[in-house]
Amino acid sequence: MRELAAAVRAERKRLGLSQSALADKAGVGRDWIIGLEKGKATAEIGLVLRTLKSLGITVQLGSTSEVHPPSRINLNELLGDHLEKR
């Protein structure tokens, strides 16, 4: 959360936005932006995503787990039997 908070603060400043201006743009209160920029762990994810979008920040999800590496799905294998029956 600290890294996210720092990214939000840095991008807001880079864009020349005040906390109030970002709050207006994201549809949240200034106090909420202050909490987010402080790394508030309980910030609502929907509002966080909306704020990121307002700043033009994109989020990419991925797995770094060695125990459960990301799996790849072969749609041809999954749909093969179904498609052959048509």
C-alpha positions in Angstrom: 0.0 0.0 0.0 2.9 2.3 0.7 4.2 1.9 -2.9 0.7 2.6 -4.3 0.3 5.7 -2.0 3.7 7.0 -3.2 2.7 6.4 -6.9 -0.6 8.3 -6.4 1.1 11.2 -4.7 3.9 11.4 -7.3 1.6 11.3 -10.3 -0.8 13.8 -8.7 2.1 16.2 -8.2 3.5 15.5 -11.7 0.2 16.4 -13.1 0.1 19.6 -11.0 -3.1 18.6 -9.2 -3.9 19.5 -5.7 -5.4 16.9 -3.4 -8.8 18.7 -3.7 -8.6 18.8 -7.5 -7.8 15.0 -7.6 -10.6 14.4 -5.2 -13.1 16.3 -7.4 -11.8 14.4 -10.5 -12.2 11.0 -8.8 -15.4 11.8 -7.1 -14.1 11.3 -3.6 -13.4 13.7 -0.7 -10.1 15.4 0.0 -9.8 13.6 3.3 -10.1 10.3 1.4 -7.2 11.3 -0.9 -5.1 12.3 2.1 -5.7 8.9 3.7 -4.9 7.1 0.4 -1.6 9.1 0.1 -0.7 8.1 3.6 -1.1 4.4 2.7 -4.4 3.7 4.5 -4.7 -0.1 4.4 -8.5 -0.1 4.5 -9.1 2.1 1.5 -12.0 0.8 -0.6 -10.6 -0.9 -3.7 -13.3 0.6 -6.0 -12.4 4.1 -5.0 -8.7 3.3 -5.3 -9.2 2.0 -8.8 -11.3 5.1 -9.7 -8.6 7.4 -8.4 -5.9 5.5 -10.3 -8.0 5.9 -13.5 -8.4 9.6 -12.8 -4.6 9.9 -12.8 -4.2 7.7 -15.9 -2.4 5.0 -13.9 -3.0 1.5 -15.1 -2.8 -1.7 -12.9 -1.5 -5.0 -14.1 -2.1 -8.1 -12.1 0.2 -11.1 -12.1 1.4 -13.9 -9.9 4.9 -14.1 -8.4 4.1 -17.3 -6.5 6.5 -20.1 -7.0 4.1 -22.5 -5.2 1.3 -21.8 -7.6 2.7 -20.5 -10.9 0.3 -19.0 -13.3 -1.3 -21.6 -15.5 -2.1 -21.2 -19.1 -5.4 -22.4 -20.5 -5.6 -23.9 -24.0 -9.1 -23.0 -25.2 -8.7 -25.3 -28.2 -8.4 -28.2 -25.8 -11.3 -27.1 -23.6 -13.6 -26.5 -26.6 -12.3 -29.2 -28.9 -14.9 -31.8 -28.0 -17.7 -29.2 -28.0 -16.7 -27.8 -31.4 -16.3 -31.3 -33.0 -19.9 -32.2 -32.0 -21.3 -29.2 -34.0 
